[in-house]
Amino acid sequence: MLVPHLDKAKRRTKNEVKVRKYKMAKDLKNLGLGKSYFIKTYGCQMNVHDSENIKAILEDMSFKEAESMEVADLILLNTCAIRENAHNKVFGMIGRLKHMKEERPNLITGICGCMAQEEIVVDEILKKYSFLDVVFGTHNIDELPEILNKAIHNKKIEVDVYSCEGDIIEDMPVKRDSKYKAWVNIMYGCDKFCTYCIVPYTRGKQRSRRFEDIIKEVQSLKEEGYKEVTLLGQNVNAYGKDLGLEYDMGDLLEAVAKTGVERVRFVTSHHWDFTDKMIEVIGKYPNIMPYIHLPLQSGSNRILKLMGRRYTKESYLELFDKIKRLVPNVSITTDIIVGFPGESEEDFLDTLEVVKACKYDSAFTFIFSPREGTPAAKMKDDTPLSVKEERLHRLNELVNKYALEANQKYLGKVVPVLLENVSEKNSDMLAGYTDTMKLVNVKASKEKLGEIVLVKITDVKTWSMDGEIA
């Protein structure tokens, strides 16, 4: 049994990162024969892509994907640790799994992902939820066949969670959720250690994939007919810094653009590593989409310092203005935390002033959620929840106002949209995103799925638009 340890997860050394190749033992190829699986995914794009890898590994073991958890023989929860709300949802679902297991004793259940990397979570599982069969983390997804095999044959909970800096695993199989858009990991982990964030502990140290492996994957996706790739990392801007080589994120973006894939995106950025070269490359290549997610977190210099963000409001605004000036038609979204320990009304007003200056196309806004083991969780926090909720409401009113204003500029215009799926709003319409990441519901036949089409915007709302093929 390997259980996570917070202190081990904090460690950073100069040890060289190992690059391992995925390989499954032949005798496990039929372990899932005649059985089905269901994966429920929580959290960020990285988790979504991890689930794509997990699905492919399970299908390599002869499992088939089930339509629902009610009929599945194996249920895995791929979890997120970034906020308390995500924790509560997962533990609620684990309680549901317990009832399902009582009705179907042969059901295999487990959790993986970032929550599984937390010491307090695994302690609670071993005390209260030992009916689970498998617990594994973010560092050993490739070992899932062996973990499942041991759990099935030993008939007891199998906990395999590494608290380590992490390796890079190449040649992982992947079952992509989309036929048109693909996630491509370019790096893993994070060394920023913002005081509120659990990610450096759950995902390990910052480690970049080799340049040639990334380009090879993108070229392969282009040949398979994918229209869009999104480069993924906890802090994509820092790509290459750990390799000690001359190329960086600007060089990688340019190389990916030169493959000719029709759309290139990347998430998530940090102000710290956003270089002039990156901005120049984004502005230069039309297949790099003019959309940037640039987390602010707070507009108060005092709070930014407490957060360990290592930039000021002034330097953030300088970068924001430079991007707006040099990247035509760019849309910028952000993340903002309300109610960080010690945040005063004056600090909050500073945040509102930045939002008024930037007029973001959209923002993900949250009330501060303490994560055990992070420095911020130990900070004095005497602001009542009611005050935090009232601030969040005021912030959201402002964010919604500017989001609607940004969308209203599109009314009557013709814009490119990648049609991805049938609209949730109307089954007779298709849905997709503009180059600037605006959701559009389009009057179009299903034959147009997977195409980038020109769409005339006929109606706008705060979070979506309607249109028809021009």
N, C-alpha and C positions, 0 to 999 in steps of 0.2 A: 504494500500500500504506500503510495506516494501522496502526501498531503501538502498543500501550499503553506509557505512561510513568508510572512510580510517582510521580515528583515532580509531574507535571501533575495526577494524580488526587488529590493531597493539597490542592490549592489551593482556597481558598474566597474568593469575592468577594461584593460586594453587588449584582452585576449582576442585573437582573430576569430571572426565569425565563420562557423563551418557551413559549407553548402552541401546538403544531402540530397540524394535522389530518392524519390518515392518508389517503393517496391513492395508488393504484397506477396506473401508466401502462397505458393500454388495450392497447398492443402486447405486454404481458407476461401478459395474461389466459390465454393458451393455452400458456405455456411448459412447463407440466407435463402437457399433454394426453397421455393414454395411459401416464402414469407414476404410481408410488405412492411414499409417504413413510412413514418410521417415525421417531418421536422417543423417545429415552430420556431421562428426566428425573431429575436428582439434586437433593437439597436441600430447601429450605423451600417454604412455600405460595406465596411470590412466584414461585419458579421454576416451580411447577406451573401457576400462572396465566399466566406468560409462555408456557409451552408451549401453553396453550389459544389464545393469540393467534397463535402461530407456525403451529399447525395450520390456523386459519381463513385466514391469509394464503396458505398453500400451497394450500388448497382454492380460494381466489380465483384461483389461477394454474392451476387445473384438475388439480392432483395429487389422488389418492385415498389415503386412509389404508390402509396395509398391515397385515395381521394380525401379521407378524413382520418382523424386520430381514433375515431370510434371503431374503425375496421382494421386499424394497423396492428401488426404484430410487434413492431418496435417504434417507440416514440422518443424522440430526442428534443430537448429544449436548448436552443443555442442562445445564450443569455448575454445581457448587457448590464454593466455595473456602474454606469455613469451617474445615475440618479436613483434616489430611494424609491420613486414610483415604479421603476423597472424591477427593482428587487421585489417589491410587494406583489407585482403582477406574476412574477415567476413563482414565488412561494404559494400564491393562490392556485396557480396551475399545478404545482407539485401536489397540493392537497387533492385536486381533482384526479390526478394520476393515481393517487392512493386508492380512491374509490373504484377506478377502472381496473386496477390490479386485483382488488378483492373479488370483482366479478369475473376477471379473466386472469387466473394465476400465472399463466404462461406468457403474459405480456411482458416484454422487455422495455424498461424505462431508464432514462438517464438525462443528465444535464451536462452541458459543455459551454465553452465560451468564457467571457470575462468574469462572470460571477463564480464560476468554478475555480478561478485563480485566486479568489479571496479566502483568506484563512478563516475568517469568522463565518463565512457561508458554509464551507466544508465542515467546520465544527458543528454547525447547526444541523446539517444534513445527517452526519453520523449519529447525532443525539436523537433527532426526531423523525428523520425520513430515510432510515436505513433500508426501507423496502426498495429504494432505487437500485438499479443493477449496475449502472456505469456513471462515473464522474471523470471527465477529462478536460484539459484546459486548452489554451490557445497555442501551446508550443508543440503538441504531439497529435495533431489531427491525423497525421499520416499513420499513426500507430493504432487507429481505431479498430482494424480487423483483429489484432492481437488482444486488445482490451475487451472487445465483445466476446471473443472466443473464450477467454479466461472467465468472464462473468457467467457465460452460459454453462460452462462445464463445472465451475466451482460452486455455482448456485449461491453466491453471496455478493454483496456490493463490491465492485472493483473501482478503486479510486486511484487514478494515475494522473497526477497534476505536478508538472515541473515548475519550480520557482527558480527561474534562471534568466540569463540575458537573452537566450534564444539563438536558434540557427536559422538558416534559409533552406527551404525544401523546394526543390525544382521538380518538374514533371508530374506535379499533382494532377490527377484527373479532375475534370470539371463538367458538371451538367448545368449549363447556363439557363437562367430563367427566361431569357429573351433570345429570339433569333436575330435581333437587329442591333442590340446594345450589349456591350460587354464590359465587365470590370477587369482591370489589370492591376495587380499589386506591383508597385515599384519599390516599396520599402515597408518595413515593419517596425513597430515599437516607437518609443519617444524618449528623449533625454531632457526635455524641457522642465519637467517636474513643476508645473504650475501648482500652487499650493492646494488647490481644490480638486485636482484631477487624479483619478485612480489609474488612468491608462498606462503610465510608465511602469506601474507595478503589475498590471494584468497582461500587458503586451510585450514587456521586455525592452531591451535597449534598442536604440535607433540602429537599423541595419538595412542597407540598400541592396537590392538585387543587382546583378551584373547588367551593365548596359546592353550587351549583346543578347542576353536572355529576354529582356523586355522587348527589344525591337523584333526579335524572332517571333515572340508571341503576338505582337501587334500585326506583323506582316501575315501571319497565319490566319488571324481573325479577318483581315481584309480579304484574303483569298477565299475564305469561307462565306463571304458576303455580308459580314457585319458592317453596319453603317457608322457606328459610333463606339468609341472606346473612352472609358473614364479611368484615368490613372489614379490609383488609390494609395494613401498612406496616412498615418496619424498626423504627419507634418510633411506634406509632399515637397515643400520648398527646400527642405534640408537634404533632398536626395543627393547622394554622392559624397557628402561631407565626411562620412565615416570611412569611405574607401581610400581617401587620401590621394585621389586622382585629379586630373585637371578639369574634367567635365563636371557639370552640375545640372540643376533642374532646367536651366535655360537651354543647355545643349541637348538634354533629353527631349524636351518639348519640341525643339527644332527637328530632331531626328525622327520623332514619331510623326510630326506633320509631313515630313518628306516621304513617308511610306505611302502617302496618298489616301489614307483612310479618310472618309468624308467628314467625320466630326471627331474632334478631340476635346475632352474635358479633363479636369483634375480637381480633386478634393483631398484633404482640407489644407488650407494655407495658414501660415502664421506670419504675422507682420515681420518678425525677426529676420527671416531668411528670404523675404521677397525682394529680389534684385532688379536692378534696372535692365539687365539682360533679359530676364523673364518677361518684363513688360514689353520690351522691344520685340521679342519673338512672338508674343501673343498678338501684338498689333500688326506684325508683318505677314502672318500666315492666315489666310481666310478660313482654313479648315480647323484652326484652333478657335473654339467658340468664345464669343465675347461675354463670358459669364464667369464671375469670380466670387467665391465665398470667402469673406475676409472677417473672421471673428473679432469683435471689439471687446466683448465681455463686460467692460465698464468704461465710462467716459471720465471717470475721476482718476487723476494721477495718484492720489493717495491710495485708492482701492486697487489700482493696477499694480502698485508696488507691493501691497499685501498679497495680491494674487500671484506674484512672481512672474508677471507677464513681460517685464524687461523692455517696455516701450512706454512712451507718454502719449497723452491725448494729442499733443501737437504733432508728434512724429507720425502717429496713425493718420491724422488728417492730411499731412503732407503726402504720405503714400497714396491715400485715397484719391486726392486731387490729381496726382501724377498719373494714376491708372485711368481716371476719367478723361484726362487730357490726351493721353497717348493711345488709348484703345478705343477706336470708333464704336459708338452704339453699345458700349459695355453696360451690363447690369451687374450690380453688386449686392450681395446679401450678407447677413452677419448673424452672430450669436451674441446674446446679452444675458448676463446673470443679474438678477435683482435680489437685494437683501443679503449680499455677502457680509460676513461678520464685521460689524463696526460701521456699515454703510449709514451715513447720515442723510438727512433730506437734502443737504447741499451737495453731497456726493451724487445722489440720485439725479438732481437737477443738472449736474454736469453731464450725466449720461444722456438726458433728454436733449441737451444742447447739441451734442454730437449727432444724435439721430436727426435733429432739425437741420443740421448742416449737411449731412450725407443724404438724407431722403432715400433710404435704402429701398430697393425693389421688394425686399421681404426680410424678415428677421425671425429667427428662432429664439424665443424668450423663455426664461425659466426662473423660478425662485431657487435660490441657493440650496443645495442638498448636500449635507456633510457626508463624506465618505471616510469610514473608519480607517485610520492609518495615514491619512494625509494631514499635513500641517494645519490646513484650514479647519479641520474637524476639532482641533484643540483650541481654536481662537474663541474669545469671548463673543457670544452672539446674544445680545439682549434686546434686539428689535422684535416686537411682537409679530406673530404671523399675520395678523389683520393688517398691519402697516405694510408688510411685504406684499400682501395680496392687493392692497389698494395701489401700491406703486406699480405692480405688474399690470393692473388694469389701465392705469394712466399711460404706461409705456405702450401697451398693445393698441390703445386708441390712436396713438401717434403713428405707430408702425402701420396699422391698417389704413390710415389716411394716406400715407405716402405710397403704399402698395397700390391702392386704387388709382392715385394720380399717375403713377408710373404706367399702369395698364391702360389708362385713358388715352395716353399718347399713341397707342397702337390702333385706335378705332379708325377704320377705313383704310388702314395700311395693308400692304401685301407683304407677308413674311414667310420664310421657309419653316416648315414643320415636319419633323420625322413622325409619321403615324405609327404608333407602337401597339395599340390594342383597342378593343371596343370600349367606348366611353361608359363610365359608371353612371353617368347622368342620363344617357339615352342609348339603348342598344342599337338604334339605327344610325348612330354617329360613331366616329373613331376619335381617339384621343392621342395627343402627342405633345412634343415640346418644341418651341422655337429655338433658334440658336442662342437666345438670351435666357433660356430656361423658363419660359412662360408656358403654362399648361393651356392647351387649346382643344376644345371639342369641335370637331369638324364634320360637316355634312359630306360623307364620302362612302363609297362602297367598300366592302371588305377586301376587294381585290387590290386596294391601294395600301394595305397593311405592309409596313416595311419600306415604304417609299418616302423620300423627302420631297414634299410638294409645296408649291406656293399657295398660300392661303390668305384670303381677304378677311380681315377681322370685322365682324358685324355687330358684336356686343362684347362689353367688358364688365367684369365683376372684380372684387378685391383679389381673389386668388385664382381666377381662371378667366378664359375668354372663349367666345364662340366665333366660328368662321366657316367659310365655304371655299372650296377650291377655286382659285382665280382662273 
